[in-house]
Amino acid sequence: MASITIRNLDNQIKEQLRIAAAHNGHSMETEARLILGQALASLNQARGLGSRIRNRFSASGGVELDLPSRQERATTGRT
């Protein structure tokens, strides 16, 4: 397994990580590993703009639109 070292971590972030780890019953290392894994997994799920938009708004249930048939001519406002 690979290892990384994070230097110059902001003290506030380190404290938040320590508190989250304690709250979840994990070591700081395990908590950081879980956070990184979750962040990267969510990036892999939504690669394109369309996928990201769908993921963001899917909880609202979506919208049903009445689409015109292909036979109807679209009006563009030009004469």
N, CA, C and O atoms as a GROMACS GRO file, in nm:
protein
  316
    1MET      N    1   0.084  -0.118   0.000
    1MET     CA    2   0.000   0.000   0.000
    1MET      C    3   0.089   0.124   0.000
    1MET      O    4   0.193   0.126   0.066
    2ALA      N    5   0.049   0.225  -0.074
    2ALA     CA    6   0.124   0.349  -0.083
    2ALA      C    7   0.099   0.435   0.040
    2ALA      O    8  -0.001   0.420   0.109
    3SER      N    9   0.192   0.524   0.065
    3SER     CA   10   0.173   0.619   0.175
    3SER      C   11   0.205   0.759   0.125
    3SER      O   12   0.286   0.776   0.034
    4ILE      N   13   0.142   0.857   0.186
    4ILE     CA   14   0.169   0.997   0.152
    4ILE      C   15   0.192   1.074   0.280
    4ILE      O   16   0.150   1.034   0.388
    5THR      N   17   0.260   1.185   0.267
    5THR     CA   18   0.282   1.277   0.378
    5THR      C   19   0.224   1.412   0.337
    5THR      O   20   0.251   1.460   0.227
    6ILE      N   21   0.146   1.471   0.424
    6ILE     CA   22   0.088   1.602   0.396
    6ILE      C   23   0.157   1.702   0.488
    6ILE      O   24   0.144   1.695   0.611
    7ARG      N   25   0.230   1.793   0.428
    7ARG     CA   26   0.301   1.895   0.504
    7ARG      C   27   0.222   2.024   0.503
    7ARG      O   28   0.141   2.048   0.413
    8ASN      N   29   0.246   2.106   0.602
    8ASN     CA   30   0.186   2.240   0.611
    8ASN      C   31   0.033   2.236   0.609
    8ASN      O   32  -0.030   2.321   0.547
    9LEU      N   33  -0.024   2.140   0.677
    9LEU     CA   34  -0.169   2.130   0.689
    9LEU      C   35  -0.217   2.239   0.785
    9LEU      O   36  -0.162   2.255   0.894
   10ASP      N   37  -0.317   2.312   0.744
   10ASP     CA   38  -0.373   2.419   0.827
   10ASP      C   39  -0.417   2.361   0.962
   10ASP      O   40  -0.477   2.254   0.967
   11ASN      N   41  -0.387   2.430   1.070
   11ASN     CA   42  -0.420   2.381   1.204
   11ASN      C   43  -0.570   2.362   1.223
   11ASN      O   44  -0.613   2.269   1.292
   12GLN      N   45  -0.651   2.448   1.162
   12GLN     CA   46  -0.797   2.434   1.174
   12GLN      C   47  -0.844   2.306   1.105
   12GLN      O   48  -0.931   2.236   1.158
   13ILE      N   49  -0.788   2.276   0.989
   13ILE     CA   50  -0.826   2.152   0.918
   13ILE      C   51  -0.782   2.031   0.998
   13ILE      O   52  -0.855   1.933   1.009
   14LYS      N   53  -0.662   2.038   1.055
   14LYS     CA   54  -0.613   1.926   1.136
   14LYS      C   55  -0.703   1.904   1.257
   14LYS      O   56  -0.732   1.790   1.293
   15GLU      N   57  -0.748   2.012   1.320
   15GLU     CA   58  -0.836   2.000   1.436
   15GLU      C   59  -0.972   1.943   1.396
   15GLU      O   60  -1.028   1.860   1.468
   16GLN      N   61  -1.025   1.987   1.281
   16GLN     CA   62  -1.152   1.933   1.233
   16GLN      C   63  -1.139   1.784   1.203
   16GLN      O   64  -1.231   1.707   1.230
   17LEU      N   65  -1.027   1.745   1.145
   17LEU     CA   66  -1.003   1.604   1.116
   17LEU      C   67  -0.994   1.523   1.245
   17LEU      O   68  -1.049   1.413   1.254
   18ARG      N   69  -0.926   1.577   1.345
   18ARG     CA   70  -0.913   1.509   1.474
   18ARG      C   71  -1.049   1.489   1.538
   18ARG      O   72  -1.078   1.382   1.592
   19ILE      N   73  -1.134   1.593   1.534
   19ILE     CA   74  -1.267   1.585   1.595
   19ILE      C   75  -1.355   1.486   1.519
   19ILE      O   76  -1.425   1.405   1.580
   20ALA      N   77  -1.351   1.492   1.384
   20ALA     CA   78  -1.431   1.398   1.304
   20ALA      C   79  -1.387   1.255   1.330
   20ALA      O   80  -1.471   1.166   1.341
   21ALA      N   81  -1.257   1.233   1.340
   21ALA     CA   82  -1.206   1.098   1.365
   21ALA      C   83  -1.253   1.047   1.500
   21ALA      O   84  -1.297   0.932   1.512
   22ALA      N   85  -1.245   1.132   1.601
   22ALA     CA   86  -1.289   1.092   1.735
   22ALA      C   87  -1.440   1.065   1.736
   22ALA      O   88  -1.486   0.969   1.798
   23HIS      N   89  -1.515   1.149   1.667
   23HIS     CA   90  -1.660   1.133   1.662
   23HIS      C   91  -1.698   1.001   1.594
   23HIS      O   92  -1.796   0.937   1.634
   24ASN      N   93  -1.622   0.961   1.493
   24ASN     CA   94  -1.652   0.838   1.419
   24ASN      C   95  -1.577   0.716   1.471
   24ASN      O   96  -1.591   0.606   1.416
   25GLY      N   97  -1.498   0.734   1.576
   25GLY     CA   98  -1.426   0.622   1.635
   25GLY      C   99  -1.310   0.573   1.551
   25GLY      O  100  -1.274   0.456   1.557
   26HIS      N  101  -1.251   0.663   1.471
   26HIS     CA  102  -1.139   0.627   1.385
   26HIS      C  103  -1.013   0.701   1.427
   26HIS      O  104  -1.018   0.799   1.501
   27SER      N  105  -0.901   0.652   1.378
   27SER     CA  106  -0.778   0.729   1.391
   27SER      C  107  -0.784   0.842   1.289
   27SER      O  108  -0.865   0.837   1.196
   28MET      N  109  -0.700   0.942   1.304
   28MET     CA  110  -0.695   1.052   1.206
   28MET      C  111  -0.656   0.999   1.069
   28MET      O  112  -0.708   1.046   0.968
   29GLU      N  113  -0.567   0.902   1.064
   29GLU     CA  114  -0.525   0.844   0.937
   29GLU      C  115  -0.641   0.775   0.867
   29GLU      O  116  -0.661   0.793   0.747
   30THR      N  117  -0.716   0.696   0.941
   30THR     CA  118  -0.830   0.625   0.884
   30THR      C  119  -0.936   0.724   0.837
   30THR      O  120  -0.994   0.708   0.729
   31GLU      N  121  -0.962   0.826   0.918
   31GLU     CA  122  -1.061   0.928   0.880
   31GLU      C  123  -1.019   1.000   0.752
   31GLU      O  124  -1.102   1.021   0.664
   32ALA      N  125  -0.893   1.037   0.742
   32ALA     CA  126  -0.842   1.104   0.621
   32ALA      C  127  -0.854   1.012   0.501
   32ALA      O  128  -0.891   1.057   0.392
   33ARG      N  129  -0.824   0.884   0.518
   33ARG     CA  130  -0.834   0.787   0.409
   33ARG      C  131  -0.979   0.775   0.362
   33ARG      O  132  -1.004   0.770   0.241
   34LEU      N  133  -1.073   0.770   0.455
   34LEU     CA  134  -1.215   0.761   0.419
   34LEU      C  135  -1.262   0.887   0.346
   34LEU      O  136  -1.335   0.878   0.247
   35ILE      N  137  -1.221   1.003   0.395
   35ILE     CA  138  -1.260   1.129   0.332
   35ILE      C  139  -1.206   1.136   0.190
   35ILE      O  140  -1.279   1.174   0.098
   36LEU      N  141  -1.081   1.101   0.171
   36LEU     CA  142  -1.022   1.102   0.036
   36LEU      C  143  -1.094   1.004  -0.055
   36LEU      O  144  -1.124   1.035  -0.170
   37GLY      N  145  -1.123   0.886  -0.004
   37GLY     CA  146  -1.192   0.785  -0.085
   37GLY      C  147  -1.329   0.832  -0.128
   37GLY      O  148  -1.368   0.811  -0.243
   38GLN      N  149  -1.404   0.894  -0.037
   38GLN     CA  150  -1.538   0.943  -0.070
   38GLN      C  151  -1.532   1.057  -0.172
   38GLN      O  152  -1.613   1.062  -0.264
   39ALA      N  153  -1.437   1.146  -0.155
   39ALA     CA  154  -1.424   1.258  -0.248
   39ALA      C  155  -1.388   1.210  -0.387
   39ALA      O  156  -1.445   1.258  -0.485
   40LEU      N  157  -1.297   1.116  -0.398
   40LEU     CA  158  -1.257   1.066  -0.529
   40LEU      C  159  -1.365   0.979  -0.592
   40LEU      O  160  -1.381   0.980  -0.714
   41ALA      N  161  -1.440   0.906  -0.512
   41ALA     CA  162  -1.548   0.824  -0.566
   41ALA      C  163  -1.656   0.912  -0.627
   41ALA      O  164  -1.713   0.878  -0.731
   42SER      N  165  -1.686   1.025  -0.563
   42SER     CA  166  -1.789   1.113  -0.617
   42SER      C  167  -1.741   1.179  -0.746
   42SER      O  168  -1.824   1.209  -0.833
   43LEU      N  169  -1.612   1.203  -0.760
   43LEU     CA  170  -1.558   1.258  -0.885
   43LEU      C  171  -1.573   1.157  -0.998
   43LEU      O  172  -1.605   1.195  -1.111
   44ASN      N  173  -1.550   1.031  -0.970
   44ASN     CA  174  -1.559   0.928  -1.072
   44ASN      C  175  -1.701   0.904  -1.119
   44ASN      O  176  -1.723   0.863  -1.233
   45GLN      N  177  -1.799   0.930  -1.032
   45GLN     CA  178  -1.938   0.906  -1.067
   45GLN      C  179  -1.990   1.008  -1.168
   45GLN      O  180  -2.073   0.974  -1.252
   46ALA      N  181  -1.943   1.130  -1.160
   46ALA     CA  182  -1.996   1.236  -1.246
   46ALA      C  183  -1.882   1.302  -1.321
   46ALA      O  184  -1.825   1.400  -1.274
   47ARG      N  185  -1.849   1.249  -1.436
   47ARG     CA  186  -1.739   1.304  -1.513
   47ARG      C  187  -1.780   1.422  -1.599
   47ARG      O  188  -1.712   1.524  -1.598
   48GLY      N  189  -1.890   1.412  -1.673
   48GLY     CA  190  -1.930   1.517  -1.764
   48GLY      C  191  -2.026   1.615  -1.700
   48GLY      O  192  -2.083   1.589  -1.594
   49LEU      N  193  -2.043   1.729  -1.766
   49LEU     CA  194  -2.132   1.832  -1.714
   49LEU      C  195  -2.275   1.780  -1.703
   49LEU      O  196  -2.342   1.803  -1.602
   50GLY      N  197  -2.322   1.711  -1.805
   50GLY     CA  198  -2.458   1.658  -1.801
   50GLY      C  199  -2.479   1.563  -1.684
   50GLY      O  200  -2.582   1.568  -1.617
   51SER      N  201  -2.381   1.478  -1.659
   51SER     CA  202  -2.391   1.383  -1.546
   51SER      C  203  -2.390   1.457  -1.414
   51SER      O  204  -2.465   1.421  -1.323
   52ARG      N  205  -2.308   1.560  -1.402
   52ARG     CA  206  -2.303   1.636  -1.277
   52ARG      C  207  -2.435   1.710  -1.252
   52ARG      O  208  -2.483   1.715  -1.139
   53ILE      N  209  -2.493   1.766  -1.359
   53ILE     CA  210  -2.622   1.835  -1.344
   53ILE      C  211  -2.730   1.735  -1.303
   53ILE      O  212  -2.808   1.762  -1.212
   54ARG      N  213  -2.734   1.618  -1.371
   54ARG     CA  214  -2.834   1.516  -1.336
   54ARG      C  215  -2.818   1.472  -1.190
   54ARG      O  216  -2.917   1.459  -1.119
   55ASN      N  217  -2.696   1.448  -1.147
   55ASN     CA  218  -2.673   1.404  -1.009
   55ASN      C  219  -2.716   1.510  -0.908
   55ASN      O  220  -2.772   1.478  -0.804
   56ARG      N  221  -2.690   1.636  -0.939
   56ARG     CA  222  -2.723   1.742  -0.845
   56ARG      C  223  -2.874   1.758  -0.829
   56ARG      O  224  -2.922   1.780  -0.718
   57PHE      N  225  -2.949   1.747  -0.938
   57PHE     CA  226  -3.092   1.776  -0.933
   57PHE      C  227  -3.181   1.653  -0.933
   57PHE      O  228  -3.303   1.666  -0.934
   58SER      N  229  -3.125   1.534  -0.932
   58SER     CA  230  -3.206   1.413  -0.938
   58SER      C  231  -3.294   1.396  -0.814
   58SER      O  232  -3.401   1.336  -0.822
   59ALA      N  233  -3.251   1.448  -0.701
   59ALA     CA  234  -3.329   1.434  -0.578
   59ALA      C  235  -3.459   1.513  -0.584
   59ALA      O  236  -3.553   1.482  -0.510
   60SER      N  237  -3.468   1.614  -0.671
   60SER     CA  238  -3.590   1.695  -0.679
   60SER      C  239  -3.699   1.628  -0.761
   60SER      O  240  -3.810   1.680  -0.767
   61GLY      N  241  -3.671   1.514  -0.823
   61GLY     CA  242  -3.775   1.439  -0.892
   61GLY      C  243  -3.784   1.462  -1.041
   61GLY      O  244  -3.852   1.386  -1.110
   62GLY      N  245  -3.719   1.563  -1.092
   62GLY     CA  246  -3.722   1.586  -1.236
   62GLY      C  247  -3.846   1.660  -1.283
   62GLY      O  248  -3.930   1.699  -1.202
   63VAL      N  249  -3.855   1.678  -1.413
   63VAL     CA  250  -3.965   1.752  -1.474
   63VAL      C  251  -4.008   1.678  -1.599
   63VAL      O  252  -3.925   1.630  -1.676
   64GLU      N  253  -4.137   1.668  -1.619
   64GLU     CA  254  -4.192   1.611  -1.741
   64GLU      C  255  -4.230   1.724  -1.835
   64GLU      O  256  -4.306   1.813  -1.797
   65LEU      N  257  -4.178   1.722  -1.955
   65LEU     CA  258  -4.207   1.826  -2.052
   65LEU      C  259  -4.289   1.770  -2.167
   65LEU      O  260  -4.270   1.656  -2.209
   66ASP      N  261  -4.383   1.852  -2.218
   66ASP     CA  262  -4.457   1.817  -2.338
   66ASP      C  263  -4.375   1.864  -2.457
   66ASP      O  264  -4.365   1.984  -2.483
   67LEU      N  265  -4.318   1.771  -2.528
   67LEU     CA  266  -4.235   1.805  -2.643
   67LEU      C  267  -4.319   1.802  -2.770
   67LEU      O  268  -4.403   1.714  -2.788
   68PRO      N  269  -4.297   1.899  -2.859
   68PRO     CA  270  -4.370   1.898  -2.986
   68PRO      C  271  -4.323   1.781  -3.072
   68PRO      O  272  -4.210   1.734  -3.058
   69SER      N  273  -4.411   1.735  -3.161
   69SER     CA  274  -4.369   1.627  -3.250
   69SER      C  275  -4.269   1.680  -3.351
   69SER      O  276  -4.258   1.801  -3.371
   70ARG      N  277  -4.197   1.593  -3.413
   70ARG     CA  278  -4.098   1.635  -3.512
   70ARG      C  279  -4.164   1.692  -3.637
   70ARG      O  280  -4.100   1.761  -3.717
   71GLN      N  281  -4.292   1.664  -3.654
   71GLN     CA  282  -4.364   1.712  -3.771
   71GLN      C  283  -4.395   1.861  -3.760
   71GLN      O  284  -4.404   1.930  -3.862
   72GLU      N  285  -4.412   1.911  -3.637
   72GLU     CA  286  -4.444   2.052  -3.619
   72GLU      C  287  -4.322   2.137  -3.650
   72GLU      O  288  -4.209   2.101  -3.615
   73ARG      N  289  -4.345   2.249  -3.715
   73ARG     CA  290  -4.235   2.338  -3.753
   73ARG      C  291  -4.209   2.436  -3.638
   73ARG      O  292  -4.302   2.498  -3.586
   74ALA      N  293  -4.085   2.448  -3.601
   74ALA     CA  294  -4.048   2.540  -3.493
   74ALA      C  295  -4.055   2.681  -3.544
   74ALA      O  296  -4.018   2.710  -3.658
   75THR      N  297  -4.104   2.771  -3.458
   75THR     CA  298  -4.106   2.912  -3.495
   75THR      C  299  -3.984   2.979  -3.436
   75THR      O  300  -3.954   2.963  -3.317
   76THR      N  301  -3.913   3.054  -3.518
   76THR     CA  302  -3.790   3.118  -3.474
   76THR      C  303  -3.806   3.267  -3.456
   76THR      O  304  -3.714   3.335  -3.410
   77GLY      N  305  -3.925   3.319  -3.492
   77GLY     CA  306  -3.945   3.462  -3.479
   77GLY      C  307  -3.905   3.538  -3.605
   77GLY      O  308  -3.927   3.658  -3.615
   78ARG      N  309  -3.845   3.467  -3.701
   78ARG     CA  310  -3.806   3.528  -3.827
   78ARG      C  311  -3.918   3.511  -3.929
   78ARG      O  312  -3.999   3.418  -3.918
   79THR      N  313  -3.923   3.599  -4.026
   79THR     CA  314  -4.024   3.587  -4.131
   79THR      C  315  -3.962   3.550  -4.263
   79THR      O  316  -4.033   3.536  -4.362
   0.00000   0.00000   0.00000
